[in-house]
């Protein structure tokens, strides 16, 4: 549950945080993000502003660019940062939400 402006909603969070944790990387870094899906929904992670030229099939909506991470399953997502700089952001996809 998440409450904002006196309204309570059910939302997906990462590690119980909203927004999710900040990741600090440098240009040229490659990170592995272990995603454990504890939600009752299929999910994926989407990275805005990160090119990912070598692994575009693990970035985006369910069944469009990748198979979903099913409830109770885990997935190691490799994210390569090449020339990106500044503040980039990521979020989860569940179906089309």
Secondary structure, 3 states (H helix, E strand, C coil): CEEECCEEECCCCECCECCCCCCCCCCCCEEEEEEECCCCCCEEEEEECCCCCCCHHHCCCECCCECCECCCCEEEEEEECCCCCCCCEEEEECCCC
